[in-house]
């Protein structure tokens, strides 16, 4: 029912080495980003402040507030983000399809 298919190569080719290197670099990068995000919260400390500094804030004269943007994100930005996401997804799909096709043997492609 199952046949034994011996591996012809015992060493990795250049593409496999590159994939492993990229995977290792991605793992290290994710680890460093997670560590960098946790360090500021873990190293927070209370800094002593001289007495009298915890009183009410001094009163400042009020002014008018000018609103710069009234609405949310403009439509052209939403369209640009959607187009970029579609292009990125199609590029990833093509790369994955090519990688999957390169792993097939000559007997299974017919």
C-alpha atoms as one frame of an Amber mdcrd trajectory, in Angstrom:
protein
   0.000   0.000   0.000   2.789   2.428   0.884   6.085   2.450  -0.930   9.384
   3.610   0.383  10.769   6.513  -1.608  14.432   7.012  -0.774  15.714  10.530
  -0.736  18.244  11.121  -3.457  19.905  14.096  -1.805  21.195  14.265   1.709
  22.300  17.902   1.513  20.179  20.986   1.108  20.117  22.927  -2.099  20.516
  26.694  -2.176  16.784  27.461  -2.130  16.211  25.259   0.922  19.098  26.898
   2.745  17.713  30.325   1.905  14.239  29.340   3.154  15.686  28.071   6.423
  17.765  31.214   6.853  14.738  33.443   6.221  12.640  31.403   8.671  15.342
  31.688  11.334  15.678  35.441  10.794  11.895  35.852  10.983  11.798  33.926
  14.268  14.612  36.015  15.745  12.962  39.244  14.573   9.612  38.292  16.116
  11.353  37.384  19.351  13.204  40.696  19.465  10.043  42.672  18.724   8.173
  40.839  21.467  11.011  41.453  23.900  11.232  45.126  22.939   7.516  45.517
  23.572   7.701  43.874  26.988  10.811  45.617  28.299   9.350  49.132  28.817
   6.451  47.728  30.852   8.695  45.454  32.887  11.278  48.120  33.686   8.804
  50.824  34.702   9.515  52.268  38.099   8.187  54.990  40.342  10.337  58.103
  40.266  10.271  60.078  43.514   8.905  63.608  43.137   9.583  66.450  45.615
   6.813  67.390  48.041   4.228  69.856  46.828   4.388  68.689  43.227   1.132
  66.748  43.502  -1.179  69.748  43.858  -3.764  70.892  41.364  -2.522  72.051
  38.007  -2.174  75.800  37.558  -5.022  77.408  35.700  -4.344  78.533  32.163
  -6.500  80.853  30.097  -8.842  78.988  27.775  -8.698  79.310  24.056 -10.571
  78.141  21.031 -10.020  74.687  19.629  -9.579  74.417  15.881 -10.599  71.090
  14.421  -8.225  70.032  11.676 -10.041  66.970  10.342 -13.728  66.481  10.809
 -14.286  63.172   9.066 -12.399  59.888   9.034 -10.065  58.513   6.412 -10.540
  59.813   2.853 -11.822  57.424   0.214  -8.655  57.494  -1.868  -6.625  56.225
   1.089  -9.047  53.360   1.644  -8.837  52.472  -2.047  -5.040  52.625  -1.957
  -4.885  50.303   1.050  -7.291  47.831  -0.599  -5.281  47.787  -3.835  -2.000
  47.286  -1.962  -3.496  44.432   0.049  -4.817  42.774  -3.120  -1.424  43.073
  -4.828   0.383  41.662  -1.806  -2.052  38.747  -1.548  -1.717  37.928  -5.238
   2.087  38.041  -5.047   2.081  35.680  -2.064  -0.349  33.341  -3.853   1.862
  33.206  -6.948   4.985  32.546  -4.881   3.285  29.765  -2.922   1.948  28.179
  -6.111   5.397  28.224  -7.692   6.971  26.760  -4.566   4.356  24.005  -4.488
   4.791  23.293  -8.196   8.558  23.012  -7.841   8.167  20.257  -5.236   6.154
  18.013  -7.530   7.993  15.236  -9.287   7.798  14.648 -13.009   5.502  11.645
 -12.583   2.819  13.568 -10.655   2.619  16.639 -12.889   0.988  14.860 -15.822
